[in-house]
Amino acid sequence: MNTTDLIKAVQIADEDQVEVAKIQVRDVVRVWWVAEEAKLEKSFTWGQFSKSFYERFFPKMAHKEMEE
């Protein structure tokens, strides 16, 4: 089960979704997220987190394929 499915299945409140994702990320993604979080003045929403994650870790061609 991926994080998005988990968040939907467990009905995690909007304000807690990024916190749930944070505990699941590891390795390179963890390093990336710690750096992103350090730049923030306020907390990210799940939508902002997802968008930033996909832009960082998926090539543009993969974005188009996922949209289709």
N, C-alpha and C positions, 0 to 999 in steps of 0.2 A: 504494500500500500504506500503510495507516495504521500508527501506532506499535504498537498491540496486535498486529496481524498480523505485523509485523516481529519483535517480541519472541518470539512463538510460533514463527515460521518459523526464526529463527536460534537458538532455544533459549537465550536470554539467562538467566543465573543470576538468581534472585530478588533477590539483593542488588545487582545491577547494572541492573535494569530502569528505575528512575527516572533513573539517570545517562544511559541511552540516550535516554529521552524528553526529558531536559533539552537535549540537543544539537540536538533537532529543533524545539523551540518557538521562536517568534519574536514580535516586536511586543508586543501587549497581553498575550498569554499569558506571554511571557518576563518582563515587568514583574511580573505577578501572581506567577509562580513564585519570582522572586528575593525578593519580599516574604514569601511563605509560608515559604521556606527560612530566611529570617532569624529567623523566629519559632520555629523548631524547635530542640529540645534534642538530638534524635537524628534519624537519617535516616528518611524516609518509605518505606513499602513501596509496591509498584506499586498494590495495592488502595486504599491510603489516598490516593495521588496521584490515581488515576482518580476516586474518589468526590469528592474535593475539587474536581477539575477540572470534572466534570459539574455539581456543585452551583453552581459559580461561573459557568459559561459556557453552560449550557442552562436554559431556563425550566422550571418545574415540569411544565407540560403536556408538554413534550418528553420529560421523564423518564418519564412515564406511557406515552407512545407507544412509546418505546424498550423499555420493559419488556414491553409487549404484543407 
